[in-house]
Amino acid sequence: DTVLVDHLEKPDGNCKTVIKIFVPVDRYPGFNFVGRLLGPRGSTFVELQASSGCKMTIRGRGSIKLKPGQTEASLMRQANYQHLSEPLHVVVEYEGPSWAKDQTLRQAEDSLKEVMIPPSSEGSDKIK
């Protein structure tokens, strides 16, 4: 699912739009989506951002590595970690000309959803 979070039109013809794309954790329980999205040393995530022209952030339950003794419940009480109360998702931020917004965000969403599909077998995975 995709949800519009914020949209701001600027007087110069540009805009800033933020959407959330939810990760299908319920459909594929146990699959490491954060690792899949990040890729080796973050290269897949950097590539997704560069090809789409959007800034992306992984948020929600399971989005951070917990230190020994930490729990998501204890972190949720802190302002910076309130996103942990939501399901795993990717926040996509577009900033640029209003006329390019829809196509750019659609491309970012399509690219992310392609990465969010687990491979059917280990050898058939084209994303490394």
Residue frames relative to the residue before (quaternion, step in Angstrom):
aa qw qx qy qz dx dy dz
D 1.0000 0.0000 0.0000 0.0000 0.00 0.00 0.00
T 0.1819 -0.7623 0.6138 0.0950 3.53 -1.20 0.64
V 0.0813 -0.7994 0.5952 -0.0004 3.56 -0.93 0.97
L 0.3859 -0.6832 0.5698 0.2442 3.57 -1.03 0.86
V 0.2176 -0.7953 0.5567 0.1008 3.58 -0.73 1.08
D 0.8026 -0.0992 0.1333 0.5730 3.57 0.85 -0.99
H 0.0188 0.7739 -0.6329 0.0116 3.56 -1.16 0.66
L 0.0154 0.8008 -0.5959 0.0583 3.55 -0.79 1.05
E 0.2266 -0.7588 0.5994 0.1163 3.56 -0.68 1.14
K 0.2216 -0.7664 0.5899 0.1242 3.55 -0.96 0.89
P 0.6171 -0.5945 0.3657 0.3633 3.63 -1.08 0.63
D 0.6702 0.5217 -0.3057 0.4304 3.61 1.14 -0.49
G 0.6384 -0.5452 0.3268 0.4341 3.63 1.24 0.25
N 0.5996 0.5308 -0.3659 0.4742 3.57 1.28 0.05
C 0.1361 -0.7796 0.6034 0.0979 3.54 -1.29 0.19
K 0.2167 -0.7151 0.6380 0.1859 3.52 -1.37 0.20
T 0.0038 0.8005 -0.5957 0.0657 3.55 -0.69 1.14
V 0.1081 -0.7808 0.6146 0.0304 3.55 -1.01 0.92
I 0.0154 -0.7839 0.6207 -0.0106 3.56 -0.92 0.99
K 0.2811 -0.7084 0.6148 0.2027 3.56 -1.32 0.37
I 0.1088 -0.7582 0.6400 0.0611 3.54 -0.97 0.90
F 0.2865 -0.7936 0.5170 0.1445 3.56 -0.48 1.22
V 0.4170 -0.7058 0.5304 0.2158 3.54 -1.04 0.95
P 0.4361 -0.7391 0.4494 0.2482 3.64 -0.81 0.95
V 0.0156 0.8431 -0.5354 0.0477 3.59 0.77 1.08
D 0.6526 0.5296 -0.3209 0.4367 3.60 1.00 -0.79
R 0.6674 0.4973 -0.3007 0.4657 3.61 1.11 -0.62
Y 0.7842 0.1771 -0.0831 0.5889 3.58 1.15 -0.65
P 0.0528 -0.8345 0.5478 0.0271 3.62 0.47 1.13
G 0.7850 0.3232 -0.2429 0.4694 3.56 -1.04 0.79
F 0.5725 0.5819 -0.3973 0.4193 3.61 1.21 -0.23
N 0.4156 -0.7196 0.5073 0.2284 3.59 -0.99 0.89
F 0.1179 -0.8370 0.5331 0.0375 3.58 0.21 1.30
V 0.6207 0.5401 -0.3603 0.4396 3.60 0.98 -0.74
G 0.6612 0.4953 -0.2980 0.4781 3.59 0.93 -0.87
R 0.6406 0.5255 -0.3138 0.4637 3.56 1.02 -0.81
L 0.6784 0.4850 -0.2914 0.4686 3.59 0.91 -0.91
L 0.6928 0.4763 -0.2866 0.4594 3.58 0.91 -0.88
G 0.2032 -0.7867 0.5515 0.1886 3.58 0.84 -0.97
P 0.7392 -0.3956 0.2773 0.4692 3.59 -1.28 -0.03
R 0.8499 -0.0939 0.0010 0.5185 3.57 -0.67 1.20
G 0.6990 -0.4997 0.2638 0.4382 3.59 1.08 0.74
S 0.4075 0.7637 -0.4410 0.2371 3.59 1.27 -0.01
T 0.6383 0.5250 -0.3418 0.4473 3.62 0.97 -0.74
F 0.6721 0.5021 -0.2945 0.4577 3.57 0.94 -0.91
V 0.6313 0.5184 -0.3224 0.4783 3.59 1.01 -0.81
E 0.6546 0.5149 -0.3015 0.4641 3.58 0.98 -0.87
L 0.6300 0.5298 -0.3283 0.4633 3.61 1.00 -0.82
Q 0.6716 0.4931 -0.2947 0.4679 3.58 0.94 -0.88
A 0.6760 0.5014 -0.2972 0.4508 3.58 0.91 -0.92
S 0.6986 0.4757 -0.2844 0.4527 3.60 0.88 -0.89
S 0.7171 0.4315 -0.2599 0.4817 3.59 1.09 -0.64
G 0.3680 -0.7308 0.4950 0.2923 3.59 1.11 -0.58
C 0.6070 0.5335 -0.3490 0.4746 3.58 1.27 0.34
K 0.4232 -0.6464 0.5629 0.2936 3.54 -1.24 0.50
M 0.0757 -0.8090 0.5828 0.0112 3.59 -0.90 0.92
T 0.0557 -0.7753 0.6291 0.0043 3.54 -1.17 0.76
I 0.3155 -0.7249 0.5792 0.1988 3.59 -0.95 0.89
R 0.0264 0.8048 -0.5870 0.0842 3.56 -0.76 1.12
G 0.6343 0.5611 -0.3950 0.3561 3.57 -1.32 0.17
R 0.7529 -0.3739 0.2805 0.4634 3.55 -1.36 -0.01
G 0.8153 0.2354 -0.1955 0.4916 3.54 -0.89 0.99
S 0.5340 0.6676 -0.3900 0.3421 3.60 1.26 0.02
I 0.7614 0.3033 -0.1981 0.5376 3.61 1.17 -0.28
K 0.4604 -0.6450 0.5358 0.2915 3.52 -1.26 0.56
L 0.2955 -0.7761 0.5343 0.1576 3.55 -0.68 1.09
K 0.4154 -0.6700 0.5545 0.2667 3.56 -1.10 0.75
P 0.6558 -0.5005 0.3630 0.4331 3.61 -1.15 0.42
G 0.7997 0.2611 -0.2220 0.4929 3.56 -0.87 1.01
Q 0.6071 0.5455 -0.3596 0.4523 3.60 1.24 -0.23
T 0.0898 -0.7583 0.6391 0.0921 3.54 -1.22 0.51
E 0.5954 -0.5633 0.4211 0.3884 3.57 -1.16 0.52
A 0.6134 0.5650 -0.3487 0.4277 3.59 1.05 -0.75
S 0.6806 0.4720 -0.3019 0.4721 3.60 0.93 -0.81
L 0.6566 0.5110 -0.3106 0.4597 3.61 1.04 -0.70
M 0.5905 0.6203 -0.3601 0.3701 3.61 1.05 -0.74
R 0.6160 0.5654 -0.3465 0.4252 3.57 1.13 -0.54
Q 0.6333 0.5082 -0.3310 0.4807 3.60 1.25 -0.35
A 0.6211 -0.6028 0.3596 0.3486 3.58 -0.99 0.86
N 0.7043 0.4877 -0.2792 0.4338 3.61 0.87 -0.89
Y 0.7425 0.4113 -0.2087 0.4858 3.59 1.22 -0.38
Q 0.3482 0.7634 -0.4904 0.2355 3.62 1.16 0.28
H 0.5491 0.6203 -0.3925 0.3996 3.60 1.19 -0.42
L 0.5613 0.6255 -0.3824 0.3840 3.60 1.20 -0.42
S 0.5942 0.5583 -0.3734 0.4425 3.60 1.23 -0.21
E 0.6497 0.4946 -0.3078 0.4884 3.61 1.29 -0.20
P 0.6017 -0.5304 0.4307 0.4136 3.60 -1.23 0.30
L 0.6604 -0.5041 0.3795 0.4070 3.59 -1.24 0.45
H 0.1478 0.7892 -0.5806 0.1353 3.59 -0.85 0.99
V 0.3383 -0.6915 0.5902 0.2429 3.54 -1.35 0.19
V 0.2595 -0.7361 0.6074 0.1479 3.55 -0.87 1.02
V 0.1006 -0.7939 0.5995 0.0146 3.59 -0.75 1.12
E 0.0953 -0.8021 0.5894 0.0145 3.57 -0.72 1.12
Y 0.0933 -0.7734 0.6263 0.0293 3.54 -0.85 1.06
E 0.0430 0.7672 -0.6390 0.0352 3.54 -0.99 0.89
G 0.4695 0.6477 -0.4816 0.3579 3.56 -0.58 1.17
P 0.7936 -0.2842 0.2093 0.4956 3.56 -1.27 -0.38
S 0.5413 -0.6466 0.4374 0.3125 3.57 -0.94 0.93
W 0.6491 0.5459 -0.3300 0.4144 3.60 0.98 -0.79
A 0.7143 0.4411 -0.2592 0.4775 3.64 1.14 -0.51
K 0.4218 0.7594 -0.4305 0.2451 3.60 1.29 -0.26
D 0.7129 0.4788 -0.2866 0.4246 3.60 0.63 -1.12
Q 0.6860 0.4792 -0.2901 0.4643 3.58 0.85 -0.95
T 0.6593 0.5156 -0.3116 0.4499 3.60 0.95 -0.86
L 0.6867 0.4692 -0.2859 0.4759 3.58 0.89 -0.90
R 0.6211 0.5289 -0.3449 0.4643 3.61 1.04 -0.70
Q 0.6472 0.5101 -0.3152 0.4708 3.59 0.99 -0.84
A 0.6448 0.5121 -0.3179 0.4702 3.60 0.97 -0.84
E 0.6577 0.5097 -0.3016 0.4654 3.58 0.96 -0.89
D 0.6567 0.5085 -0.3120 0.4614 3.60 0.91 -0.88
S 0.6583 0.5104 -0.3073 0.4602 3.59 0.95 -0.89
L 0.6634 0.4998 -0.3043 0.4663 3.57 0.95 -0.87
K 0.6751 0.4996 -0.3051 0.4490 3.58 0.88 -0.91
E 0.5987 0.5513 -0.3551 0.4599 3.59 1.13 -0.60
V 0.6774 0.4767 -0.2814 0.4846 3.59 0.99 -0.83
M 0.6674 0.5318 -0.2938 0.4306 3.60 1.12 -0.65
I 0.5840 0.5410 -0.3939 0.4595 3.60 1.22 0.08
P 0.3781 -0.7337 0.5111 0.2400 3.61 -0.55 1.10
P 0.5276 -0.6308 0.4536 0.3433 3.61 -1.03 0.69
S 0.5276 -0.6425 0.4491 0.3273 3.57 -1.08 0.69
S 0.7758 -0.0215 -0.0065 0.6306 3.58 1.18 -0.58
E 0.6899 -0.5200 0.3169 0.3915 3.56 -1.20 0.56
G 0.7125 0.4737 -0.2616 0.4467 3.59 0.93 -0.83
S 0.6798 0.5241 -0.2919 0.4219 3.58 1.15 -0.53
D 0.4992 0.6767 -0.4184 0.3434 3.59 1.25 0.01
K 0.2135 -0.8016 0.5469 0.1129 3.58 -0.56 1.17
I 0.6376 0.4839 -0.3273 0.5022 3.59 1.29 -0.16
K 0.0142 -0.8031 0.5947 -0.0346 3.57 -0.67 1.08
